[in-house]
Amino acid sequence: MHEFSIAEALLSQVEAHTPAGCVVRSVVVRVGPLQMIEQDAMAMAWNAITSGTRHDGAELELDVRPPHRVCPDCGRDWTGGETIEPCTCGCVRPKWIDGDELTLMSMRVDEPQTTDATAG
């Protein structure tokens, strides 16, 4: 199950981009269909990888993008449909425009609590 290695790499990116003392509450990741990520397996892997870390309980949201292709024979450009889908002209080798993306899009973090030493 490749979702665990993806979750590990994602946690590494989250750690690199989390300000000191902050706790991540949610993460949004854009995923292309060529990544072949199974959403339930990814959620399980994310929960397992973050368990016991300062990001334990952080919500993972996958923004799964639709396939986008262009036909080299007729020039048709289309988005959506099945991952493996021939062009309506019969061409069985449409060119992928995108679909292999795996991008950390955003994180929501809680800032550390500060104590105001001058209050009193």
Phi and psi in radians as a Rosetta constraint file:
Dihedral C 1 N 2 CA 2 C 2 CIRCULARHARMONIC -1.311 0.35
Dihedral N 2 CA 2 C 2 N 3 CIRCULARHARMONIC -0.160 0.35
Dihedral C 2 N 3 CA 3 C 3 CIRCULARHARMONIC -1.062 0.35
Dihedral N 3 CA 3 C 3 N 4 CIRCULARHARMONIC -0.562 0.35
Dihedral C 3 N 4 CA 4 C 4 CIRCULARHARMONIC -1.156 0.35
Dihedral N 4 CA 4 C 4 N 5 CIRCULARHARMONIC -0.740 0.35
Dihedral C 4 N 5 CA 5 C 5 CIRCULARHARMONIC -1.185 0.35
Dihedral N 5 CA 5 C 5 N 6 CIRCULARHARMONIC -0.594 0.35
Dihedral C 5 N 6 CA 6 C 6 CIRCULARHARMONIC -1.176 0.35
Dihedral N 6 CA 6 C 6 N 7 CIRCULARHARMONIC -0.740 0.35
Dihedral C 6 N 7 CA 7 C 7 CIRCULARHARMONIC -1.085 0.35
Dihedral N 7 CA 7 C 7 N 8 CIRCULARHARMONIC -0.699 0.35
Dihedral C 7 N 8 CA 8 C 8 CIRCULARHARMONIC -1.100 0.35
Dihedral N 8 CA 8 C 8 N 9 CIRCULARHARMONIC -0.792 0.35
Dihedral C 8 N 9 CA 9 C 9 CIRCULARHARMONIC -1.129 0.35
Dihedral N 9 CA 9 C 9 N 10 CIRCULARHARMONIC -0.683 0.35
Dihedral C 9 N 10 CA 10 C 10 CIRCULARHARMONIC -1.126 0.35
Dihedral N 10 CA 10 C 10 N 11 CIRCULARHARMONIC -0.770 0.35
Dihedral C 10 N 11 CA 11 C 11 CIRCULARHARMONIC -1.076 0.35
Dihedral N 11 CA 11 C 11 N 12 CIRCULARHARMONIC -0.647 0.35
Dihedral C 11 N 12 CA 12 C 12 CIRCULARHARMONIC -1.067 0.35
Dihedral N 12 CA 12 C 12 N 13 CIRCULARHARMONIC -0.736 0.35
Dihedral C 12 N 13 CA 13 C 13 CIRCULARHARMONIC -1.175 0.35
Dihedral N 13 CA 13 C 13 N 14 CIRCULARHARMONIC -0.719 0.35
Dihedral C 13 N 14 CA 14 C 14 CIRCULARHARMONIC -1.060 0.35
Dihedral N 14 CA 14 C 14 N 15 CIRCULARHARMONIC -0.802 0.35
Dihedral C 14 N 15 CA 15 C 15 CIRCULARHARMONIC -1.034 0.35
Dihedral N 15 CA 15 C 15 N 16 CIRCULARHARMONIC -0.753 0.35
Dihedral C 15 N 16 CA 16 C 16 CIRCULARHARMONIC -1.139 0.35
Dihedral N 16 CA 16 C 16 N 17 CIRCULARHARMONIC -0.481 0.35
Dihedral C 16 N 17 CA 17 C 17 CIRCULARHARMONIC -1.870 0.35
Dihedral N 17 CA 17 C 17 N 18 CIRCULARHARMONIC 0.063 0.35
Dihedral C 17 N 18 CA 18 C 18 CIRCULARHARMONIC -1.579 0.35
Dihedral N 18 CA 18 C 18 N 19 CIRCULARHARMONIC 2.130 0.35
Dihedral C 18 N 19 CA 19 C 19 CIRCULARHARMONIC -1.036 0.35
Dihedral N 19 CA 19 C 19 N 20 CIRCULARHARMONIC 2.615 0.35
Dihedral C 19 N 20 CA 20 C 20 CIRCULARHARMONIC -0.946 0.35
Dihedral N 20 CA 20 C 20 N 21 CIRCULARHARMONIC 2.336 0.35
Dihedral C 20 N 21 CA 21 C 21 CIRCULARHARMONIC 1.437 0.35
Dihedral N 21 CA 21 C 21 N 22 CIRCULARHARMONIC -0.147 0.35
Dihedral C 21 N 22 CA 22 C 22 CIRCULARHARMONIC -1.518 0.35
Dihedral N 22 CA 22 C 22 N 23 CIRCULARHARMONIC 2.730 0.35
Dihedral C 22 N 23 CA 23 C 23 CIRCULARHARMONIC -2.095 0.35
Dihedral N 23 CA 23 C 23 N 24 CIRCULARHARMONIC 2.249 0.35
Dihedral C 23 N 24 CA 24 C 24 CIRCULARHARMONIC -1.364 0.35
Dihedral N 24 CA 24 C 24 N 25 CIRCULARHARMONIC 2.303 0.35
Dihedral C 24 N 25 CA 25 C 25 CIRCULARHARMONIC -1.826 0.35
Dihedral N 25 CA 25 C 25 N 26 CIRCULARHARMONIC -0.578 0.35
Dihedral C 25 N 26 CA 26 C 26 CIRCULARHARMONIC -2.683 0.35
Dihedral N 26 CA 26 C 26 N 27 CIRCULARHARMONIC 2.688 0.35
Dihedral C 26 N 27 CA 27 C 27 CIRCULARHARMONIC -2.350 0.35
Dihedral N 27 CA 27 C 27 N 28 CIRCULARHARMONIC 2.343 0.35
Dihedral C 27 N 28 CA 28 C 28 CIRCULARHARMONIC -1.997 0.35
Dihedral N 28 CA 28 C 28 N 29 CIRCULARHARMONIC 2.237 0.35
Dihedral C 28 N 29 CA 29 C 29 CIRCULARHARMONIC -2.183 0.35
Dihedral N 29 CA 29 C 29 N 30 CIRCULARHARMONIC 2.255 0.35
Dihedral C 29 N 30 CA 30 C 30 CIRCULARHARMONIC -1.541 0.35
Dihedral N 30 CA 30 C 30 N 31 CIRCULARHARMONIC 2.265 0.35
Dihedral C 30 N 31 CA 31 C 31 CIRCULARHARMONIC -2.246 0.35
Dihedral N 31 CA 31 C 31 N 32 CIRCULARHARMONIC 2.277 0.35
Dihedral C 31 N 32 CA 32 C 32 CIRCULARHARMONIC -1.546 0.35
Dihedral N 32 CA 32 C 32 N 33 CIRCULARHARMONIC 2.739 0.35
Dihedral C 32 N 33 CA 33 C 33 CIRCULARHARMONIC -1.137 0.35
Dihedral N 33 CA 33 C 33 N 34 CIRCULARHARMONIC -0.426 0.35
Dihedral C 33 N 34 CA 34 C 34 CIRCULARHARMONIC -1.244 0.35
Dihedral N 34 CA 34 C 34 N 35 CIRCULARHARMONIC -0.249 0.35
Dihedral C 34 N 35 CA 35 C 35 CIRCULARHARMONIC -1.240 0.35
Dihedral N 35 CA 35 C 35 N 36 CIRCULARHARMONIC -0.349 0.35
Dihedral C 35 N 36 CA 36 C 36 CIRCULARHARMONIC 0.938 0.35
Dihedral N 36 CA 36 C 36 N 37 CIRCULARHARMONIC 0.776 0.35
Dihedral C 36 N 37 CA 37 C 37 CIRCULARHARMONIC -1.528 0.35
Dihedral N 37 CA 37 C 37 N 38 CIRCULARHARMONIC 2.233 0.35
Dihedral C 37 N 38 CA 38 C 38 CIRCULARHARMONIC -1.567 0.35
Dihedral N 38 CA 38 C 38 N 39 CIRCULARHARMONIC 2.099 0.35
Dihedral C 38 N 39 CA 39 C 39 CIRCULARHARMONIC -1.070 0.35
Dihedral N 39 CA 39 C 39 N 40 CIRCULARHARMONIC -0.720 0.35
Dihedral C 39 N 40 CA 40 C 40 CIRCULARHARMONIC -1.154 0.35
Dihedral N 40 CA 40 C 40 N 41 CIRCULARHARMONIC -0.710 0.35
Dihedral C 40 N 41 CA 41 C 41 CIRCULARHARMONIC -1.144 0.35
Dihedral N 41 CA 41 C 41 N 42 CIRCULARHARMONIC -0.651 0.35
Dihedral C 41 N 42 CA 42 C 42 CIRCULARHARMONIC -1.178 0.35
Dihedral N 42 CA 42 C 42 N 43 CIRCULARHARMONIC -0.715 0.35
Dihedral C 42 N 43 CA 43 C 43 CIRCULARHARMONIC -1.083 0.35
Dihedral N 43 CA 43 C 43 N 44 CIRCULARHARMONIC -0.751 0.35
Dihedral C 43 N 44 CA 44 C 44 CIRCULARHARMONIC -1.107 0.35
Dihedral N 44 CA 44 C 44 N 45 CIRCULARHARMONIC -0.778 0.35
Dihedral C 44 N 45 CA 45 C 45 CIRCULARHARMONIC -1.113 0.35
Dihedral N 45 CA 45 C 45 N 46 CIRCULARHARMONIC -0.774 0.35
Dihedral C 45 N 46 CA 46 C 46 CIRCULARHARMONIC -1.047 0.35
Dihedral N 46 CA 46 C 46 N 47 CIRCULARHARMONIC -0.797 0.35
Dihedral C 46 N 47 CA 47 C 47 CIRCULARHARMONIC -1.090 0.35
Dihedral N 47 CA 47 C 47 N 48 CIRCULARHARMONIC -0.685 0.35
Dihedral C 47 N 48 CA 48 C 48 CIRCULARHARMONIC -1.212 0.35
Dihedral N 48 CA 48 C 48 N 49 CIRCULARHARMONIC -0.733 0.35
Dihedral C 48 N 49 CA 49 C 49 CIRCULARHARMONIC -1.224 0.35
Dihedral N 49 CA 49 C 49 N 50 CIRCULARHARMONIC -0.627 0.35
Dihedral C 49 N 50 CA 50 C 50 CIRCULARHARMONIC -1.529 0.35
Dihedral N 50 CA 50 C 50 N 51 CIRCULARHARMONIC -0.222 0.35
Dihedral C 50 N 51 CA 51 C 51 CIRCULARHARMONIC -1.014 0.35
Dihedral N 51 CA 51 C 51 N 52 CIRCULARHARMONIC 2.246 0.35
Dihedral C 51 N 52 CA 52 C 52 CIRCULARHARMONIC 1.455 0.35
Dihedral N 52 CA 52 C 52 N 53 CIRCULARHARMONIC -0.037 0.35
Dihedral C 52 N 53 CA 53 C 53 CIRCULARHARMONIC -1.700 0.35
Dihedral N 53 CA 53 C 53 N 54 CIRCULARHARMONIC 3.036 0.35
Dihedral C 53 N 54 CA 54 C 54 CIRCULARHARMONIC -1.188 0.35
Dihedral N 54 CA 54 C 54 N 55 CIRCULARHARMONIC -0.164 0.35
Dihedral C 54 N 55 CA 55 C 55 CIRCULARHARMONIC -1.796 0.35
Dihedral N 55 CA 55 C 55 N 56 CIRCULARHARMONIC 0.207 0.35
Dihedral C 55 N 56 CA 56 C 56 CIRCULARHARMONIC -0.965 0.35
Dihedral N 56 CA 56 C 56 N 57 CIRCULARHARMONIC 2.233 0.35
Dihedral C 56 N 57 CA 57 C 57 CIRCULARHARMONIC 1.609 0.35
Dihedral N 57 CA 57 C 57 N 58 CIRCULARHARMONIC -0.080 0.35
Dihedral C 57 N 58 CA 58 C 58 CIRCULARHARMONIC -1.129 0.35
Dihedral N 58 CA 58 C 58 N 59 CIRCULARHARMONIC 2.331 0.35
Dihedral C 58 N 59 CA 59 C 59 CIRCULARHARMONIC -1.392 0.35
Dihedral N 59 CA 59 C 59 N 60 CIRCULARHARMONIC 2.406 0.35
Dihedral C 59 N 60 CA 60 C 60 CIRCULARHARMONIC -1.912 0.35
Dihedral N 60 CA 60 C 60 N 61 CIRCULARHARMONIC 2.168 0.35
Dihedral C 60 N 61 CA 61 C 61 CIRCULARHARMONIC -2.029 0.35
Dihedral N 61 CA 61 C 61 N 62 CIRCULARHARMONIC 2.169 0.35
Dihedral C 61 N 62 CA 62 C 62 CIRCULARHARMONIC -1.736 0.35
Dihedral N 62 CA 62 C 62 N 63 CIRCULARHARMONIC 2.175 0.35
Dihedral C 62 N 63 CA 63 C 63 CIRCULARHARMONIC -1.725 0.35
Dihedral N 63 CA 63 C 63 N 64 CIRCULARHARMONIC 1.565 0.35
Dihedral C 63 N 64 CA 64 C 64 CIRCULARHARMONIC -1.407 0.35
Dihedral N 64 CA 64 C 64 N 65 CIRCULARHARMONIC 2.081 0.35
Dihedral C 64 N 65 CA 65 C 65 CIRCULARHARMONIC -1.505 0.35
Dihedral N 65 CA 65 C 65 N 66 CIRCULARHARMONIC 2.615 0.35
Dihedral C 65 N 66 CA 66 C 66 CIRCULARHARMONIC -1.378 0.35
Dihedral N 66 CA 66 C 66 N 67 CIRCULARHARMONIC 2.755 0.35
Dihedral C 66 N 67 CA 67 C 67 CIRCULARHARMONIC -1.089 0.35
Dihedral N 67 CA 67 C 67 N 68 CIRCULARHARMONIC 2.542 0.35
Dihedral C 67 N 68 CA 68 C 68 CIRCULARHARMONIC -2.343 0.35
Dihedral N 68 CA 68 C 68 N 69 CIRCULARHARMONIC 2.136 0.35
Dihedral C 68 N 69 CA 69 C 69 CIRCULARHARMONIC -2.415 0.35
Dihedral N 69 CA 69 C 69 N 70 CIRCULARHARMONIC 2.838 0.35
Dihedral C 69 N 70 CA 70 C 70 CIRCULARHARMONIC -2.322 0.35
Dihedral N 70 CA 70 C 70 N 71 CIRCULARHARMONIC 2.386 0.35
Dihedral C 70 N 71 CA 71 C 71 CIRCULARHARMONIC -1.464 0.35
Dihedral N 71 CA 71 C 71 N 72 CIRCULARHARMONIC 2.207 0.35
Dihedral C 71 N 72 CA 72 C 72 CIRCULARHARMONIC -1.266 0.35
Dihedral N 72 CA 72 C 72 N 73 CIRCULARHARMONIC -0.297 0.35
Dihedral C 72 N 73 CA 73 C 73 CIRCULARHARMONIC -1.530 0.35
Dihedral N 73 CA 73 C 73 N 74 CIRCULARHARMONIC -0.869 0.35
Dihedral C 73 N 74 CA 74 C 74 CIRCULARHARMONIC -1.923 0.35
Dihedral N 74 CA 74 C 74 N 75 CIRCULARHARMONIC -0.187 0.35
Dihedral C 74 N 75 CA 75 C 75 CIRCULARHARMONIC 1.479 0.35
Dihedral N 75 CA 75 C 75 N 76 CIRCULARHARMONIC 0.029 0.35
Dihedral C 75 N 76 CA 76 C 76 CIRCULARHARMONIC -1.011 0.35
Dihedral N 76 CA 76 C 76 N 77 CIRCULARHARMONIC 2.382 0.35
Dihedral C 76 N 77 CA 77 C 77 CIRCULARHARMONIC -2.082 0.35
Dihedral N 77 CA 77 C 77 N 78 CIRCULARHARMONIC 2.131 0.35
Dihedral C 77 N 78 CA 78 C 78 CIRCULARHARMONIC -2.538 0.35
Dihedral N 78 CA 78 C 78 N 79 CIRCULARHARMONIC 2.678 0.35
Dihedral C 78 N 79 CA 79 C 79 CIRCULARHARMONIC -2.151 0.35
Dihedral N 79 CA 79 C 79 N 80 CIRCULARHARMONIC 2.450 0.35
Dihedral C 79 N 80 CA 80 C 80 CIRCULARHARMONIC 1.788 0.35
Dihedral N 80 CA 80 C 80 N 81 CIRCULARHARMONIC -2.962 0.35
Dihedral C 80 N 81 CA 81 C 81 CIRCULARHARMONIC 1.433 0.35
Dihedral N 81 CA 81 C 81 N 82 CIRCULARHARMONIC -2.928 0.35
Dihedral C 81 N 82 CA 82 C 82 CIRCULARHARMONIC -1.376 0.35
Dihedral N 82 CA 82 C 82 N 83 CIRCULARHARMONIC 2.733 0.35
Dihedral C 82 N 83 CA 83 C 83 CIRCULARHARMONIC -1.070 0.35
Dihedral N 83 CA 83 C 83 N 84 CIRCULARHARMONIC -0.721 0.35
Dihedral C 83 N 84 CA 84 C 84 CIRCULARHARMONIC -1.897 0.35
Dihedral N 84 CA 84 C 84 N 85 CIRCULARHARMONIC 1.787 0.35
Dihedral C 84 N 85 CA 85 C 85 CIRCULARHARMONIC -2.570 0.35
Dihedral N 85 CA 85 C 85 N 86 CIRCULARHARMONIC 2.163 0.35
Dihedral C 85 N 86 CA 86 C 86 CIRCULARHARMONIC -1.297 0.35
Dihedral N 86 CA 86 C 86 N 87 CIRCULARHARMONIC 2.860 0.35
Dihedral C 86 N 87 CA 87 C 87 CIRCULARHARMONIC -1.247 0.35
Dihedral N 87 CA 87 C 87 N 88 CIRCULARHARMONIC 2.765 0.35
Dihedral C 87 N 88 CA 88 C 88 CIRCULARHARMONIC -1.139 0.35
Dihedral N 88 CA 88 C 88 N 89 CIRCULARHARMONIC -0.334 0.35
Dihedral C 88 N 89 CA 89 C 89 CIRCULARHARMONIC -1.384 0.35
Dihedral N 89 CA 89 C 89 N 90 CIRCULARHARMONIC -0.164 0.35
Dihedral C 89 N 90 CA 90 C 90 CIRCULARHARMONIC 1.844 0.35
Dihedral N 90 CA 90 C 90 N 91 CIRCULARHARMONIC -0.177 0.35
Dihedral C 90 N 91 CA 91 C 91 CIRCULARHARMONIC -1.108 0.35
Dihedral N 91 CA 91 C 91 N 92 CIRCULARHARMONIC 2.263 0.35
Dihedral C 91 N 92 CA 92 C 92 CIRCULARHARMONIC -1.767 0.35
Dihedral N 92 CA 92 C 92 N 93 CIRCULARHARMONIC 0.128 0.35
Dihedral C 92 N 93 CA 93 C 93 CIRCULARHARMONIC -2.264 0.35
Dihedral N 93 CA 93 C 93 N 94 CIRCULARHARMONIC 0.985 0.35
Dihedral C 93 N 94 CA 94 C 94 CIRCULARHARMONIC -1.105 0.35
Dihedral N 94 CA 94 C 94 N 95 CIRCULARHARMONIC 2.620 0.35
Dihedral C 94 N 95 CA 95 C 95 CIRCULARHARMONIC -1.533 0.35
Dihedral N 95 CA 95 C 95 N 96 CIRCULARHARMONIC 2.295 0.35
Dihedral C 95 N 96 CA 96 C 96 CIRCULARHARMONIC -1.338 0.35
Dihedral N 96 CA 96 C 96 N 97 CIRCULARHARMONIC 2.239 0.35
Dihedral C 96 N 97 CA 97 C 97 CIRCULARHARMONIC -1.478 0.35
Dihedral N 97 CA 97 C 97 N 98 CIRCULARHARMONIC -0.745 0.35
Dihedral C 97 N 98 CA 98 C 98 CIRCULARHARMONIC -2.673 0.35
Dihedral N 98 CA 98 C 98 N 99 CIRCULARHARMONIC 3.111 0.35
Dihedral C 98 N 99 CA 99 C 99 CIRCULARHARMONIC 2.492 0.35
Dihedral N 99 CA 99 C 99 N 100 CIRCULARHARMONIC -0.208 0.35
Dihedral C 99 N 100 CA 100 C 100 CIRCULARHARMONIC -1.827 0.35
Dihedral N 100 CA 100 C 100 N 101 CIRCULARHARMONIC 0.221 0.35
Dihedral C 100 N 101 CA 101 C 101 CIRCULARHARMONIC -1.208 0.35
Dihedral N 101 CA 101 C 101 N 102 CIRCULARHARMONIC 2.600 0.35
Dihedral C 101 N 102 CA 102 C 102 CIRCULARHARMONIC -2.625 0.35
Dihedral N 102 CA 102 C 102 N 103 CIRCULARHARMONIC 1.638 0.35
Dihedral C 102 N 103 CA 103 C 103 CIRCULARHARMONIC -2.219 0.35
Dihedral N 103 CA 103 C 103 N 104 CIRCULARHARMONIC 2.230 0.35
Dihedral C 103 N 104 CA 104 C 104 CIRCULARHARMONIC -1.274 0.35
Dihedral N 104 CA 104 C 104 N 105 CIRCULARHARMONIC 1.939 0.35
Dihedral C 104 N 105 CA 105 C 105 CIRCULARHARMONIC -1.584 0.35
Dihedral N 105 CA 105 C 105 N 106 CIRCULARHARMONIC -0.758 0.35
Dihedral C 105 N 106 CA 106 C 106 CIRCULARHARMONIC -2.805 0.35
Dihedral N 106 CA 106 C 106 N 107 CIRCULARHARMONIC 2.818 0.35
Dihedral C 106 N 107 CA 107 C 107 CIRCULARHARMONIC -2.420 0.35
Dihedral N 107 CA 107 C 107 N 108 CIRCULARHARMONIC 2.499 0.35
Dihedral C 107 N 108 CA 108 C 108 CIRCULARHARMONIC -1.903 0.35
Dihedral N 108 CA 108 C 108 N 109 CIRCULARHARMONIC 2.187 0.35
Dihedral C 108 N 109 CA 109 C 109 CIRCULARHARMONIC -2.164 0.35
Dihedral N 109 CA 109 C 109 N 110 CIRCULARHARMONIC 2.678 0.35
Dihedral C 109 N 110 CA 110 C 110 CIRCULARHARMONIC -1.721 0.35
Dihedral N 110 CA 110 C 110 N 111 CIRCULARHARMONIC 2.271 0.35
Dihedral C 110 N 111 CA 111 C 111 CIRCULARHARMONIC -1.317 0.35
Dihedral N 111 CA 111 C 111 N 112 CIRCULARHARMONIC 2.699 0.35
Dihedral C 111 N 112 CA 112 C 112 CIRCULARHARMONIC -1.160 0.35
Dihedral N 112 CA 112 C 112 N 113 CIRCULARHARMONIC 2.595 0.35
Dihedral C 112 N 113 CA 113 C 113 CIRCULARHARMONIC -1.282 0.35
Dihedral N 113 CA 113 C 113 N 114 CIRCULARHARMONIC 2.324 0.35
Dihedral C 113 N 114 CA 114 C 114 CIRCULARHARMONIC -1.932 0.35
Dihedral N 114 CA 114 C 114 N 115 CIRCULARHARMONIC 2.604 0.35
Dihedral C 114 N 115 CA 115 C 115 CIRCULARHARMONIC -1.861 0.35
Dihedral N 115 CA 115 C 115 N 116 CIRCULARHARMONIC 2.186 0.35
Dihedral C 115 N 116 CA 116 C 116 CIRCULARHARMONIC -1.472 0.35
Dihedral N 116 CA 116 C 116 N 117 CIRCULARHARMONIC 1.847 0.35
Dihedral C 116 N 117 CA 117 C 117 CIRCULARHARMONIC -1.242 0.35
Dihedral N 117 CA 117 C 117 N 118 CIRCULARHARMONIC -0.327 0.35
Dihedral C 117 N 118 CA 118 C 118 CIRCULARHARMONIC -1.542 0.35
Dihedral N 118 CA 118 C 118 N 119 CIRCULARHARMONIC -0.206 0.35
Dihedral C 118 N 119 CA 119 C 119 CIRCULARHARMONIC -1.275 0.35
Dihedral N 119 CA 119 C 119 N 120 CIRCULARHARMONIC 2.594 0.35
